C-alpha cells in the first residue's frame, strides 16, 4: 500500500481517500456527499494510536472516534 500526502488530501495507492467510501472484509460503504478538507497528518496520528499492540478495545474505539471527529469538523 502506498500512502501519499498532497494539498488535495490523503491518497492510498494514488487514489484520493474518501472516508465515506471504504470497504472492510467485503462490505463497502459509498457516499457522494462532499467531505471537509482534513489534515492528513492529524488523521494518521489518530489512526496510528489504534495500531499498537497494547491498545484495548476502548482505546481503538476512542481512536476511531477521534479520527471521525477530525473528518467531520
C-alpha positions as CSV (number, residue, x, y, z in Angstrom):
1,X,0.0,0.0,0.0
2,X,1.3,3.4,-1.0
3,X,0.2,6.4,1.1
4,X,0.6,9.9,-0.2
5,X,0.0,13.4,1.0
6,X,-0.9,16.4,-1.1
7,X,-2.8,19.7,-0.8
8,X,-5.9,17.8,-2.1
9,X,-5.7,15.4,0.9
10,X,-4.7,11.8,1.6
11,X,-4.2,9.2,-1.1
12,X,-3.9,5.4,-1.0
13,X,-2.3,3.7,-4.0
14,X,-2.6,7.1,-5.8
15,X,-6.3,7.2,-5.3
16,X,-7.9,10.1,-3.3
17,X,-9.0,8.8,0.1
18,X,-12.7,9.5,0.8
19,X,-13.6,8.3,4.3
20,X,-17.2,7.7,3.4
21,X,-16.3,5.3,0.6
22,X,-14.4,2.5,2.1
23,X,-14.6,-1.3,2.3
24,X,-13.7,-3.7,5.0
25,X,-13.8,-7.5,4.6
26,X,-16.0,-7.4,1.5
27,X,-18.5,-4.8,2.9
28,X,-18.5,-1.4,1.4
29,X,-20.0,2.0,2.2
30,X,-20.4,4.5,-0.6
31,X,-21.4,8.1,-0.5
32,X,-21.4,11.0,-2.9
33,X,-21.6,13.5,0.0
34,X,-18.8,16.2,-0.1
35,X,-16.3,15.9,2.7
36,X,-14.4,18.6,4.6
37,X,-10.7,19.1,4.0
38,X,-8.8,17.0,6.6
39,X,-5.2,17.5,7.7
40,X,-3.7,14.1,6.7
41,X,-1.1,14.2,9.5
42,X,-3.7,14.7,12.2
43,X,-5.8,11.8,10.7
44,X,-2.8,9.5,10.6
45,X,-1.9,10.4,14.2
46,X,-5.4,9.4,15.3
47,X,-5.4,6.2,13.4
48,X,-1.8,5.2,14.5
49,X,-3.0,5.2,18.1
50,X,-5.2,2.2,17.2
51,X,-2.4,0.2,15.7
52,X,-0.4,-0.5,18.9
53,X,-0.4,-4.0,20.4
54,X,-1.2,-2.6,23.8
55,X,-4.4,-0.8,22.6
56,X,-7.5,-2.1,24.2
57,X,-10.9,-2.2,22.5
58,X,-11.8,1.1,24.3
59,X,-8.6,2.7,23.0
60,X,-9.4,1.6,19.5
61,X,-12.9,3.0,19.7
62,X,-11.6,6.3,21.1
63,X,-9.0,6.4,18.2
64,X,-11.7,5.8,15.6
65,X,-13.9,8.4,17.2
66,X,-11.1,10.9,17.2
67,X,-10.4,10.3,13.5
68,X,-14.1,10.7,12.7
69,X,-14.3,13.9,14.7
70,X,-11.3,15.3,12.7
71,X,-13.1,14.4,9.4
72,X,-16.4,15.9,10.5
73,X,-15.0,19.2,11.9
